[in-house]
Amino acid sequence: MSYSRPIPSHLRSQSMGPPSTGQSPALLARIEEKKAELAHLKELQALSAGLADQMQMLEQKLSTLSDGTEAVATVLSNWHHVLRTISMASSKLAKPKDDDTKRDDAEVPLPQTLVRIPTQHAGLIAQTTSGSNDE
């Protein structure tokens, strides 16, 4: 299904014969113009390929940024629940009697511990982390 256009007779006679140095200056100028155009198109192709690579890297970075933003949004949405829980725990503090506050003004009652971290393996963890820092 290839379509080829017939070559005009004035060009056919020149191209069929042996190459001559007496070609028309207009034809030589057009050939040089086409060569320059080809060089520019190759340069444009190389630049386009570089731009496509940069766009793919940008897409990956934006994807990472989007994932990080979702994680931050999740953490921030949980802060409301954390602060409400702390507030509830603080409101349940035992109210000190007036005579106790006179004696221990420096000691302020703290809310109940909300999270308990087991410390039975704390010594082992400390040894492990100090051993890895020494290396």
SEVEX-808166 format. One record per residue: x, y, z of N, C-alpha, C in turn. Coordinates in steps of 0.2 Angstrom, whole numbers. Layout:
N
+-------+-------+-------+-------+-------+-------+-------+-------+-------+
|   n.u |   n.v |   n.w |  ca.u |  ca.v |  ca.w |   c.u |   c.v |   c.w |
+-------+-------+-------+-------+-------+-------+-------+-------+-------+
|     X |     Y |     Z |     X |     Y |     Z |     X |     Y |     Z |
...
+-------+-------+-------+-------+-------+-------+-------+-------+-------+
This chain:
135
+-------+-------+-------+-------+-------+-------+-------+-------+-------+
|   n.u |   n.v |   n.w |  ca.u |  ca.v |  ca.w |   c.u |   c.v |   c.w |
+-------+-------+-------+-------+-------+-------+-------+-------+-------+
|     4 |    -6 |     0 |     0 |     0 |     0 |     4 |     6 |     0 |
|    10 |     5 |    -2 |    15 |    11 |    -2 |    13 |    15 |    -9 |
|    14 |    22 |    -8 |    12 |    26 |   -13 |    18 |    30 |   -15 |
|    20 |    30 |   -21 |    26 |    34 |   -23 |    24 |    38 |   -28 |
|    27 |    44 |   -28 |    25 |    50 |   -32 |    30 |    49 |   -38 |
|    28 |    50 |   -44 |    33 |    50 |   -49 |    38 |    56 |   -49 |
|    44 |    55 |   -51 |    49 |    60 |   -51 |    48 |    64 |   -57 |
|    49 |    71 |   -56 |    48 |    75 |   -62 |    54 |    74 |   -67 |
|    52 |    75 |   -73 |    57 |    73 |   -78 |    64 |    77 |   -78 |
|    64 |    83 |   -75 |    70 |    87 |   -75 |    74 |    85 |   -69 |
|    71 |    82 |   -64 |    75 |    79 |   -59 |    77 |    72 |   -61 |
|    73 |    68 |   -64 |    74 |    61 |   -66 |    81 |    61 |   -71 |
|    81 |    65 |   -75 |    87 |    65 |   -80 |    93 |    66 |   -76 |
|    93 |    70 |   -71 |    99 |    72 |   -67 |   101 |    66 |   -63 |
|    96 |    63 |   -60 |    97 |    58 |   -55 |    99 |    51 |   -58 |
|    97 |    50 |   -64 |    98 |    44 |   -68 |   105 |    44 |   -70 |
|   108 |    49 |   -72 |   115 |    49 |   -75 |   120 |    49 |   -70 |
|   126 |    49 |   -72 |   132 |    49 |   -67 |   131 |    55 |   -63 |
|   134 |    55 |   -57 |   134 |    61 |   -53 |   138 |    66 |   -56 |
|   136 |    72 |   -56 |   140 |    77 |   -59 |   140 |    83 |   -54 |
|   146 |    87 |   -55 |   147 |    92 |   -51 |   143 |    98 |   -53 |
|   140 |    98 |   -59 |   137 |   104 |   -62 |   129 |   104 |   -60 |
|   127 |   101 |   -54 |   120 |   101 |   -52 |   118 |   109 |   -51 |
|   112 |   110 |   -52 |   110 |   117 |   -51 |   111 |   119 |   -44 |
|   112 |   125 |   -43 |   114 |   128 |   -36 |   107 |   128 |   -32 |
|   101 |   128 |   -35 |    95 |   128 |   -31 |    94 |   121 |   -28 |
|    96 |   116 |   -32 |    95 |   109 |   -30 |   100 |   107 |   -24 |
|   107 |   110 |   -25 |   112 |   109 |   -19 |   110 |   112 |   -13 |
|   107 |   118 |   -14 |   104 |   122 |    -8 |    99 |   118 |    -5 |
|    94 |   116 |    -8 |    89 |   112 |    -5 |    91 |   106 |    -2 |
|    96 |   102 |    -5 |    99 |    96 |    -2 |   102 |    98 |     5 |
|   106 |   104 |     5 |   109 |   106 |    11 |   104 |   108 |    16 |
|    98 |   111 |    14 |    93 |   113 |    18 |    90 |   107 |    22 |
|    89 |   102 |    18 |    86 |    95 |    20 |    90 |    92 |    25 |
|    97 |    92 |    24 |   102 |    89 |    28 |   102 |    93 |    35 |
|   101 |    99 |    35 |   101 |   103 |    41 |    94 |   102 |    45 |
|    89 |   101 |    41 |    83 |   100 |    44 |    83 |    93 |    47 |
|    86 |    88 |    44 |    87 |    81 |    47 |    91 |    81 |    53 |
|    96 |    85 |    53 |   100 |    86 |    59 |    96 |    89 |    65 |
|    92 |    94 |    63 |    88 |    97 |    69 |    83 |    92 |    71 |
|    80 |    88 |    67 |    75 |    83 |    69 |    78 |    78 |    73 |
|    84 |    76 |    72 |    87 |    71 |    76 |    89 |    74 |    83 |
|    91 |    80 |    83 |    92 |    84 |    89 |    86 |    84 |    93 |
|    80 |    86 |    90 |    74 |    87 |    93 |    71 |    80 |    96 |
|    73 |    75 |    92 |    71 |    68 |    95 |    75 |    66 |   101 |
|    81 |    68 |   101 |    85 |    66 |   107 |    83 |    71 |   113 |
|    81 |    77 |   112 |    79 |    81 |   117 |    72 |    79 |   120 |
|    68 |    77 |   115 |    61 |    74 |   117 |    62 |    68 |   121 |
|    67 |    63 |   120 |    68 |    57 |   124 |    70 |    59 |   131 |
|    75 |    64 |   131 |    77 |    66 |   138 |    71 |    69 |   142 |
|    67 |    73 |   138 |    61 |    76 |   142 |    56 |    71 |   144 |
|    55 |    66 |   140 |    51 |    60 |   142 |    54 |    57 |   148 |
|    60 |    56 |   149 |    63 |    52 |   154 |    63 |    57 |   161 |
|    63 |    63 |   160 |    63 |    68 |   166 |    55 |    68 |   168 |
|    51 |    67 |   163 |    44 |    67 |   165 |    42 |    61 |   169 |
|    45 |    55 |   167 |    44 |    49 |   171 |    47 |    49 |   178 |
|    53 |    52 |   178 |    56 |    53 |   185 |    51 |    57 |   189 |
|    48 |    63 |   186 |    44 |    67 |   190 |    38 |    64 |   192 |
|    35 |    59 |   188 |    29 |    55 |   189 |    30 |    51 |   195 |
|    36 |    48 |   196 |    38 |    44 |   201 |    39 |    48 |   208 |
|    42 |    53 |   207 |    43 |    58 |   213 |    36 |    60 |   216 |
|    31 |    62 |   211 |    25 |    64 |   213 |    21 |    59 |   216 |
|    22 |    53 |   214 |    18 |    47 |   217 |    21 |    46 |   224 |
|    27 |    46 |   225 |    30 |    46 |   232 |    27 |    51 |   236 |
|    27 |    57 |   233 |    25 |    63 |   237 |    17 |    62 |   239 |
|    13 |    59 |   234 |     6 |    58 |   236 |     5 |    53 |   241 |
|     9 |    48 |   241 |     9 |    42 |   246 |    11 |    45 |   253 |
|    16 |    49 |   253 |    18 |    53 |   259 |    13 |    57 |   262 |
|     9 |    61 |   258 |     4 |    65 |   260 |    -2 |    62 |   263 |
|    -4 |    56 |   260 |    -9 |    52 |   262 |    -7 |    49 |   269 |
|    -1 |    47 |   270 |     1 |    45 |   277 |     1 |    51 |   282 |
|     3 |    57 |   280 |     2 |    62 |   285 |    -5 |    64 |   286 |
|    -9 |    64 |   281 |   -16 |    65 |   282 |   -19 |    60 |   287 |
|   -17 |    54 |   287 |   -20 |    49 |   291 |   -17 |    50 |   298 |
|   -11 |    52 |   299 |    -9 |    53 |   306 |   -12 |    59 |   309 |
|   -13 |    65 |   305 |   -16 |    71 |   307 |   -24 |    69 |   309 |
|   -27 |    65 |   305 |   -34 |    63 |   307 |   -35 |    60 |   313 |
|   -29 |    56 |   315 |   -29 |    52 |   322 |   -28 |    57 |   328 |
|   -25 |    63 |   327 |   -23 |    67 |   332 |   -29 |    69 |   336 |
|   -35 |    70 |   333 |   -41 |    72 |   336 |   -43 |    67 |   341 |
|   -43 |    60 |   339 |   -44 |    55 |   344 |   -39 |    55 |   350 |
|   -33 |    56 |   348 |   -28 |    55 |   354 |   -29 |    61 |   359 |
|   -30 |    67 |   356 |   -31 |    73 |   361 |   -37 |    72 |   365 |
|   -43 |    69 |   362 |   -49 |    68 |   365 |   -48 |    63 |   371 |
|   -44 |    58 |   370 |   -43 |    52 |   374 |   -39 |    55 |   380 |
|   -34 |    59 |   379 |   -30 |    62 |   384 |   -34 |    67 |   388 |
|   -38 |    71 |   385 |   -43 |    75 |   389 |   -47 |    71 |   393 |
|   -50 |    66 |   391 |   -54 |    61 |   395 |   -50 |    59 |   401 |
|   -44 |    57 |   400 |   -40 |    54 |   405 |   -39 |    59 |   410 |
|   -37 |    65 |   408 |   -36 |    71 |   413 |   -42 |    73 |   417 |
|   -48 |    73 |   414 |   -54 |    75 |   417 |   -55 |    70 |   423 |
|   -53 |    64 |   422 |   -54 |    58 |   427 |   -49 |    58 |   433 |
|   -45 |    63 |   433 |   -40 |    64 |   439 |   -44 |    65 |   446 |
|   -41 |    62 |   451 |   -44 |    63 |   457 |   -43 |    70 |   459 |
|   -48 |    73 |   462 |   -47 |    80 |   464 |   -44 |    80 |   471 |
|   -38 |    84 |   471 |   -35 |    84 |   478 |   -39 |    88 |   483 |
|   -38 |    86 |   489 |   -41 |    90 |   495 |   -37 |    96 |   496 |
|   -40 |   101 |   499 |   -37 |   108 |   500 |   -31 |   107 |   504 |
|   -31 |   103 |   509 |   -25 |   102 |   514 |   -20 |    99 |   510 |
|   -21 |    94 |   505 |   -16 |    91 |   502 |   -12 |    96 |   497 |
|   -16 |   100 |   494 |   -13 |   105 |   490 |    -8 |   110 |   493 |
|   -10 |   111 |   499 |    -6 |   116 |   503 |     1 |   113 |   505 |
|     1 |   106 |   506 |     7 |   103 |   508 |    12 |   102 |   501 |
|     9 |   100 |   496 |    12 |    98 |   490 |    11 |   102 |   484 |
|    12 |   109 |   485 |    11 |   113 |   479 |    15 |   112 |   473 |
|    21 |   109 |   474 |    25 |   108 |   468 |    23 |   101 |   464 |
|    20 |    97 |   468 |    18 |    91 |   465 |    11 |    91 |   461 |
|    11 |    91 |   455 |     4 |    92 |   451 |     2 |    85 |   449 |
|    -4 |    83 |   450 |    -6 |    76 |   448 |    -6 |    75 |   441 |
|    -4 |    70 |   438 |    -4 |    68 |   431 |    -9 |    63 |   429 |
|   -11 |    63 |   423 |   -16 |    59 |   421 |   -14 |    52 |   421 |
|   -18 |    47 |   421 |   -16 |    40 |   421 |   -12 |    38 |   415 |
|    -8 |    33 |   416 |    -4 |    31 |   410 |    -9 |    28 |   405 |
|    -8 |    30 |   399 |   -13 |    27 |   394 |   -10 |    22 |   390 |
|    -3 |    22 |   389 |     0 |    16 |   386 |     6 |    13 |   390 |
|     6 |     7 |   391 |    11 |     4 |   395 |    15 |     0 |   390 |
|    22 |     1 |   391 |    27 |    -2 |   387 |    31 |    -7 |   392 |
|    31 |   -13 |   390 |    34 |   -18 |   394 |    42 |   -17 |   394 |
|    44 |   -17 |   400 |    52 |   -16 |   401 |    56 |   -22 |   402 |
|    53 |   -28 |   402 |    56 |   -34 |   404 |    62 |   -35 |   399 |
|    62 |   -33 |   393 |    67 |   -34 |   388 |    71 |   -27 |   387 |
|    70 |   -22 |   391 |    74 |   -16 |   390 |    81 |   -17 |   390 |
|    84 |   -21 |   395 |    91 |   -22 |   395 |    94 |   -25 |   389 |
|    90 |   -30 |   386 |    93 |   -33 |   380 |    93 |   -28 |   374 |
|    87 |   -24 |   374 |    87 |   -19 |   368 |    93 |   -14 |   369 |
|    94 |   -12 |   375 |    99 |    -7 |   376 |   106 |   -10 |   374 |
|   107 |   -16 |   376 |   114 |   -20 |   374 |   114 |   -20 |   366 |
|   109 |   -22 |   363 |   109 |   -23 |   356 |   110 |   -17 |   352 |
|   107 |   -11 |   354 |   108 |    -5 |   351 |   115 |    -2 |   352 |
|   117 |    -3 |   358 |   124 |    -1 |   360 |   129 |    -5 |   356 |
|   128 |   -11 |   355 |   133 |   -15 |   351 |   133 |   -14 |   344 |
|   127 |   -12 |   341 |   127 |   -10 |   334 |   130 |    -3 |   333 |
|   130 |     1 |   338 |   133 |     8 |   337 |   140 |     8 |   338 |
|   143 |     3 |   341 |   150 |     2 |   342 |   154 |     0 |   336 |
|   150 |    -3 |   331 |   153 |    -6 |   325 |   154 |    -1 |   320 |
+-------+-------+-------+-------+-------+-------+-------+-------+-------+
